[in-house]
Every structure is written in structure tokens, then in C-alpha cells.
Amino acid sequence: MSDSDNIEKYPFAIRPLSPEDGGGYLIEYPDLPGCHSDGETPEQAIVNGRDAVRSYLLSCRKHGDPIPKPGPTTRSSGQFRVRMPKSLHSRLVAEAEREGVSLNMLMVAAAAQTLGQRETSASRKRSRRRRAA
């Protein structure tokens, strides 16, 4: 199995960074302790994250450290079909071209960004409830 095949198998989480933390997006790999990166956009965070995983794996080899295996994934296949209006599809294709990424990468980044924003929002709500109590 090549390094690029391995890199794609490591699950990651993306979340927005606060303005105090410099803004942009953080990508973390839970199966690779300390392996993370960031980017101005979710797409850039994913690209930078792949470089971080590549470097992490190379460092493990160089130092003779065991290479962590990608953790078990959920029962999902990692794929799903989405039906949408042609006009929306066209706009998404145009946006992917503008950003220089595939439509698939654009959609993955958008989904990860949305989940990260929801997690951040939920965390803020829990903090406000604790302070109010």
C-alpha cells in the first residue's frame, strides 16, 4: 500500500478557528497524536493536513517508531449520492473550478466546515449555560 493510499485512510476532523486563534480552519487526525494542520479555507486545511500526515509517517519511519493504523471507521462506505437541481450543481462546479479543487473536495470541505461550525456553536451554548447556572 502506498503512502498516498494510507493518507486517505486516516479520518480527520475540521473545525473553524476563532479570530483570536488566527481564523481559518484546523484539521486534526485523531489516530496520529499531535498530527494537525490548518488553512485559510477547509479545502486548504485538507491539503495541508495531507502534507502533515505524510510528514508524520515519514518521521515514524525515520525514527523507527511504529506507524499507527487508521482507526476503525464507522459502517459508512464514505460515499453517498445526492440529487440536486441542475442550477445548484452548476454553481457548485463553477465554485470548485474557481477554487482549483474537485467538486468532491469542495463538497467534503463544505460538509466538514458545517459540522465544525455546529460543534463550535454547540460548545458555546454549553459554556453559556454553565456560566448562567
C-alpha positions in Angstrom: 0.0 0.0 0.0 1.5 3.4 -1.0 1.8 6.4 1.3 -0.9 8.2 -0.6 -3.3 5.3 -0.1 -2.6 5.4 3.6 -3.0 9.1 3.9 -6.6 8.9 2.6 -7.5 6.2 5.1 -6.8 8.4 8.2 -10.0 10.0 9.5 -9.9 13.7 10.3 -11.9 16.5 11.9 -12.0 20.1 10.7 -13.2 22.9 12.7 -13.1 26.7 12.4 -10.6 28.6 14.4 -11.6 31.6 16.4 -10.3 35.1 15.3 -8.2 35.0 18.5 -6.6 31.9 17.2 -5.9 33.4 13.8 -9.0 32.4 12.0 -9.1 29.8 9.2 -9.7 26.1 9.9 -7.9 23.4 11.9 -7.6 19.8 10.7 -6.8 17.1 13.2 -6.1 13.4 12.8 -7.2 11.5 16.0 -5.2 8.4 15.1 -2.0 10.3 14.8 -1.2 12.0 18.1 -0.1 15.6 17.5 -0.7 15.5 13.8 -2.7 18.6 12.7 -2.5 21.5 10.4 -4.6 24.4 9.3 -5.6 26.6 6.3 -7.4 29.7 5.4 -10.2 27.5 3.9 -11.4 24.0 4.7 -10.0 22.9 1.3 -6.6 24.3 2.1 -6.7 22.7 5.6 -7.3 19.3 3.9 -4.4 19.8 1.5 -2.1 20.9 4.4 -3.4 18.1 6.5 -2.3 15.5 3.9 1.1 17.0 4.0 1.2 16.8 7.8 0.2 13.1 7.6 2.8 12.4 5.0 5.5 14.1 7.2 4.2 12.2 10.3 4.5 8.9 8.6 8.0 9.7 7.2 9.1 10.7 10.7 7.9 7.5 12.2 9.8 5.5 9.6 13.0 7.6 10.0 13.0 7.1 13.8 11.8 3.5 13.8 8.6 4.4 15.5 5.5 2.2 14.9 3.1 3.7 12.4 -0.4 4.0 13.8 -3.0 2.2 11.8 -6.0 4.2 10.7 -8.7 3.7 13.3 -11.9 1.7 12.6 -14.3 3.6 10.6 -18.0 3.6 11.1 -20.1 1.3 8.9 -20.4 4.0 6.3 -18.9 3.5 2.9 -17.6 7.1 2.6 -19.9 7.6 -0.3 -23.4 8.8 -1.0 -25.4 10.1 -3.9 -27.1 13.5 -3.8 -29.7 14.6 -6.2 -30.0 18.4 -6.6 -31.3 20.9 -9.0 -29.1 21.4 -12.1 -28.7 25.0 -11.3 -27.2 24.2 -7.9 -24.9 21.6 -9.4 -23.7 24.1 -12.0 -22.9 26.7 -9.3 -21.0 24.1 -7.2 -19.0 23.1 -10.3 -18.1 26.7 -11.0 -17.1 27.3 -7.4 -14.9 24.2 -7.4 -13.2 25.4 -10.6 -12.7 28.9 -9.1 -11.0 27.3 -6.0 -9.0 24.9 -8.1 -10.4 21.8 -6.4 -12.6 18.9 -7.5 -16.3 19.0 -6.9 -15.8 16.1 -4.5 -13.2 18.0 -2.5 -15.4 21.1 -2.4 -18.3 19.1 -1.0 -16.2 17.2 1.6 -14.8 20.5 2.8 -18.2 22.2 2.9 -19.6 19.3 4.9 -16.7 19.3 7.3 -16.9 23.0 7.7 -20.6 22.9 8.5 -20.1 20.1 11.1 -17.3 22.1 12.7 -19.4 25.2 12.9 -22.2 23.2 14.5 -19.8 21.6 17.0 -18.4 25.1 17.9 -21.8 26.5 18.2 -23.0 23.7 20.5 -19.9 24.1 22.6 -20.5 27.8 23.0 -24.1 27.1 24.0 -23.0 24.6 26.7 -20.5 27.2 28.0 -23.1 29.9 28.3 -25.5 27.5 30.1 -22.7 26.6 32.6 -21.9 30.3 33.2 -25.6 31.1 33.7 -26.1 28.3 36.2 
